Amino acid sequence: MKEKTSRMVVLFVAVALLMAFAPVAGSARGNKTHFAGTSCFVESIEEGIWTELGNGIWRVVGLQEQYREETGDPRNTGDNIVTVNMIVDVTTGSGPYWGTFNVVNDQGSWSGHFTGRLDNWAGSGRATGHGSGAYEGLVSQATMSRPNPEVCYEISGYVVETGAGE
């Protein structure tokens, strides 16, 4: 009986959470402005802390780099400071990465987080940013990928204009 009650409580909590977040998901159905462009490496700022975990696997925390974002939407164009964390096999250049970013231009900024994966040092991932300044109340979603570490990331995504900043 205790197991059945536990399952019912878990089911009830799951349904309650879904109902609570349904209005949030619905509010993201505002106007979407799509964009595409590149994110090119500029310089390393901080090497972070590299800890060897064994067998060529390393944990990296706090690696900071600067990138230049150039897109067809000037709101998503600017200087981007990223802080990267990852678990990487340095012999294969593979493993997950995650972190934060801050894209700044003359009108405002985008702060957010990203997750992704390296495979043979080529990367792909997803990012979500929240606007400030002239972009207050806007949300940006993007995907990024690059076929090798010698080229810029290709980025594409959209800005959701919910009217929350009005």
PyMOL commands that set and color helices and strands:
alter all, ss='L'
color gray80, all
select helices_A, chain A and resi 2-27+74-76
alter helices_A, ss='H'
color red, helices_A
select strands_A, chain A and resi 31-46+49-54+57-71+78-89+95-105+108-119+122-133+139-146+153-161
alter strands_A, ss='S'
color yellow, strands_A
deselect
rebuild
show_as cartoon
